[in-house]
């Protein structure tokens, strides 16, 4: 018996209910299995990350057995940041992707870690301060659904394991599209549904037995680490997300799956104005 409620993986219809149109029509938004008024979800997300921020990096490495760092490096190779690039790290949190981007962009580059939660930004600051390129990394506290930069500012925009926490998913991607220069590149690295049913069964057991238990023992909150796999079950599958990005205005959208589909990286190139 699971230590925490184990919701089924959402079907296509229920996944669509997590998207902007349905949320606007109902005035309701979900964060995990809990439902909030549309304008209240952001406060629930803020509370969640305030609670997990102090041990965020440690828990991510522990729960993924360290493989999250392999995923992030592989995704960054797909994005192919060039020396001198200006890069926006949306929902940047403690800055793992920003660190990799800063090393690739070099002395002439600029990386902005952009996150609504100041506690997450400050938690990651010490490891960024150890970088040779630390002076090229900047911090902005802001809403990913209303990015506080002008149109066509960045050569690349990326989001790692954060986009599913937004209230309006399409709006977040449309904002990243807006701030990219023509020809600019997008990276979205996010969790997804394991492709092999047998492996998926083990993954489900781990997600709703081991993760909440470790969350309770180490951080004092089983709920925070049950919420993580709940949100994953609601997120678009890779083909669905690729179609969404194409509709927003990204060309040459492609994706790669890691570790039997636990994580998926999507990359696209800005073509024309957003169409959502």
NORGI-V869831 format. One record per backbone hydrogen bond with DSSP energy under -1.0 kcal/mol. NH is the residue of the N-H (numbers start at 1). CO is the residue of the C=O. If there is no record, write none. Layout:
nh=NH co=CO
nh=NH co=CO
This chain:
nh=4 co=208
nh=10 co=233
nh=15 co=11
nh=16 co=12
nh=18 co=15
nh=19 co=16
nh=23 co=19
nh=24 co=20
nh=25 co=21
nh=26 co=22
nh=27 co=23
nh=29 co=36
nh=31 co=34
nh=34 co=31
nh=36 co=29
nh=38 co=27
nh=40 co=37
nh=44 co=40
nh=45 co=41
nh=46 co=42
nh=47 co=43
nh=48 co=44
nh=49 co=45
nh=50 co=46
nh=51 co=47
nh=52 co=48
nh=53 co=49
nh=55 co=52
nh=56 co=53
nh=59 co=55
nh=60 co=56
nh=61 co=57
nh=62 co=58
nh=63 co=59
nh=64 co=60
nh=65 co=62
nh=66 co=61
nh=67 co=64
nh=69 co=66
nh=71 co=67
nh=72 co=68
nh=73 co=69
nh=74 co=70
nh=75 co=71
nh=76 co=72
nh=77 co=73
nh=78 co=74
nh=79 co=75
nh=80 co=76
nh=84 co=105
nh=85 co=82
nh=87 co=110
nh=88 co=156
nh=89 co=112
nh=90 co=158
nh=91 co=114
nh=92 co=114
nh=95 co=92
nh=99 co=95
nh=100 co=96
nh=101 co=97
nh=102 co=98
nh=103 co=99
nh=104 co=100
nh=105 co=101
nh=106 co=102
nh=109 co=106
nh=110 co=85
nh=111 co=136
nh=112 co=87
nh=113 co=138
nh=114 co=89
nh=115 co=140
nh=121 co=117
nh=122 co=118
nh=123 co=119
nh=124 co=120
nh=128 co=124
nh=129 co=125
nh=131 co=128
nh=134 co=131
nh=136 co=133
nh=137 co=134
nh=138 co=111
nh=140 co=113
nh=142 co=115
nh=146 co=143
nh=149 co=147
nh=152 co=178
nh=153 co=179
nh=154 co=179
nh=155 co=86
nh=156 co=86
nh=157 co=185
nh=158 co=88
nh=159 co=187
nh=161 co=189
nh=165 co=162
nh=166 co=163
nh=172 co=168
nh=173 co=169
nh=174 co=170
nh=175 co=171
nh=176 co=172
nh=177 co=173
nh=178 co=174
nh=179 co=175
nh=181 co=154
nh=183 co=270
nh=184 co=181
nh=185 co=155
nh=186 co=268
nh=187 co=157
nh=188 co=266
nh=189 co=159
nh=190 co=264
nh=192 co=262
nh=195 co=260
nh=200 co=196
nh=201 co=197
nh=202 co=198
nh=203 co=199
nh=204 co=200
nh=205 co=201
nh=206 co=202
nh=207 co=203
nh=208 co=204
nh=209 co=205
nh=211 co=206
nh=213 co=209
nh=214 co=210
nh=215 co=211
nh=216 co=212
nh=217 co=213
nh=218 co=214
nh=219 co=215
nh=221 co=215
nh=227 co=223
nh=230 co=226
nh=231 co=227
nh=232 co=228
nh=233 co=229
nh=235 co=232
nh=241 co=237
nh=242 co=238
nh=243 co=239
nh=244 co=240
nh=245 co=241
nh=246 co=242
nh=247 co=243
nh=248 co=244
nh=249 co=245
nh=250 co=245
nh=251 co=269
nh=254 co=267
nh=256 co=265
nh=258 co=263
nh=262 co=259
nh=263 co=258
nh=264 co=190
nh=265 co=256
nh=266 co=188
nh=267 co=254
nh=268 co=186
nh=269 co=251
nh=270 co=184
nh=271 co=249
